[in-house]
Amino acid sequence: MNGASVGNDLSVTRKAETAHRYALKNNDKTLNAVQTLELKLNIIQHWEPEGEDWQQTGRLVAMRKYQRALDVLEGLIVAWMFELTKMNRYQTGTITTFLLCCL
């Protein structure tokens, strides 16, 4: 092994150790903030992934994402219908009639 390789390895190791120390420090800060908030909100029991509250919230989050996707799709369809109206081609195709029935 040459000296440059050892020096490079040592530099990489020091950088990794420094990053590790910063991560531990940030983890401690975050943990303290969470514990302070739990005390202020009088939270006694933590949610577990197997718990009903956890699973119900997971379903709500998934439903929200689904609803947001539907909202975006509906916005695109309405914009498309406005464009067709501008061109006087509104209700000229079966797809438009189909989409209007669904909205």
Secondary structure as a PSIPRED ss2 file (coil, helix, strand):
# PSIPRED VFORMAT (PSIPRED V4.0)

   1 M C   1.000  0.000  0.000
   2 N C   1.000  0.000  0.000
   3 G H   0.000  1.000  0.000
   4 A H   0.000  1.000  0.000
   5 S H   0.000  1.000  0.000
   6 V H   0.000  1.000  0.000
   7 G H   0.000  1.000  0.000
   8 N H   0.000  1.000  0.000
   9 D H   0.000  1.000  0.000
  10 L H   0.000  1.000  0.000
  11 S H   0.000  1.000  0.000
  12 V H   0.000  1.000  0.000
  13 T H   0.000  1.000  0.000
  14 R H   0.000  1.000  0.000
  15 K H   0.000  1.000  0.000
  16 A H   0.000  1.000  0.000
  17 E H   0.000  1.000  0.000
  18 T H   0.000  1.000  0.000
  19 A H   0.000  1.000  0.000
  20 H H   0.000  1.000  0.000
  21 R H   0.000  1.000  0.000
  22 Y H   0.000  1.000  0.000
  23 A H   0.000  1.000  0.000
  24 L H   0.000  1.000  0.000
  25 K H   0.000  1.000  0.000
  26 N H   0.000  1.000  0.000
  27 N H   0.000  1.000  0.000
  28 D H   0.000  1.000  0.000
  29 K H   0.000  1.000  0.000
  30 T H   0.000  1.000  0.000
  31 L H   0.000  1.000  0.000
  32 N H   0.000  1.000  0.000
  33 A H   0.000  1.000  0.000
  34 V H   0.000  1.000  0.000
  35 Q H   0.000  1.000  0.000
  36 T H   0.000  1.000  0.000
  37 L H   0.000  1.000  0.000
  38 E H   0.000  1.000  0.000
  39 L H   0.000  1.000  0.000
  40 K H   0.000  1.000  0.000
  41 L H   0.000  1.000  0.000
  42 N C   1.000  0.000  0.000
  43 I C   1.000  0.000  0.000
  44 I C   1.000  0.000  0.000
  45 Q C   1.000  0.000  0.000
  46 H C   1.000  0.000  0.000
  47 W C   1.000  0.000  0.000
  48 E C   1.000  0.000  0.000
  49 P C   1.000  0.000  0.000
  50 E C   1.000  0.000  0.000
  51 G C   1.000  0.000  0.000
  52 E H   0.000  1.000  0.000
  53 D H   0.000  1.000  0.000
  54 W H   0.000  1.000  0.000
  55 Q H   0.000  1.000  0.000
  56 Q H   0.000  1.000  0.000
  57 T H   0.000  1.000  0.000
  58 G H   0.000  1.000  0.000
  59 R H   0.000  1.000  0.000
  60 L H   0.000  1.000  0.000
  61 V H   0.000  1.000  0.000
  62 A H   0.000  1.000  0.000
  63 M H   0.000  1.000  0.000
  64 R H   0.000  1.000  0.000
  65 K H   0.000  1.000  0.000
  66 Y H   0.000  1.000  0.000
  67 Q H   0.000  1.000  0.000
  68 R H   0.000  1.000  0.000
  69 A H   0.000  1.000  0.000
  70 L H   0.000  1.000  0.000
  71 D H   0.000  1.000  0.000
  72 V H   0.000  1.000  0.000
  73 L H   0.000  1.000  0.000
  74 E H   0.000  1.000  0.000
  75 G H   0.000  1.000  0.000
  76 L H   0.000  1.000  0.000
  77 I H   0.000  1.000  0.000
  78 V H   0.000  1.000  0.000
  79 A H   0.000  1.000  0.000
  80 W H   0.000  1.000  0.000
  81 M H   0.000  1.000  0.000
  82 F H   0.000  1.000  0.000
  83 E H   0.000  1.000  0.000
  84 L H   0.000  1.000  0.000
  85 T H   0.000  1.000  0.000
  86 K H   0.000  1.000  0.000
  87 M C   1.000  0.000  0.000
  88 N C   1.000  0.000  0.000
  89 R C   1.000  0.000  0.000
  90 Y C   1.000  0.000  0.000
  91 Q C   1.000  0.000  0.000
  92 T C   1.000  0.000  0.000
  93 G C   1.000  0.000  0.000
  94 T H   0.000  1.000  0.000
  95 I H   0.000  1.000  0.000
  96 T H   0.000  1.000  0.000
  97 T H   0.000  1.000  0.000
  98 F H   0.000  1.000  0.000
  99 L H   0.000  1.000  0.000
 100 L H   0.000  1.000  0.000
 101 C H   0.000  1.000  0.000
 102 C H   0.000  1.000  0.000
 103 L C   1.000  0.000  0.000
